[in-house]
């Protein structure tokens, strides 16, 4: 298990991890990207600047429902994701220009064990 302190630059403090993202086509990689744990998200969301830096080709478009049932159609991309030094997995993510950081959804998180300790502002994460 790896332990992280919550990011206290957000209000309220939130659980973040460091992740590595890789373009499966050419192995372009971004390491140590801060990513917020979002257990309510079905899938992972990347900011547009991460997609651009990796040179990911768009593979589709899907409807994504958000707060208040508002539906947006967002582009999808295949990307390899690894949390800390755990094994990478290839997932289909969406991109959003409105996101300031990566939101790690259950498509990635369900491969891990999470322990959120809100009172201590810590997160422990390991392999399932």
Protein Blocks (a to p, Z undefined) as FASTA:
>chain_A
ZZddddfkbccdddddddddddfklopacehiacdddfkbmbacddfklmmmnopacfbd
cddddehhiacddddddddddehjbccddddddddfkbmbdcddfklmmmpccdddfkno
pacdddZZ
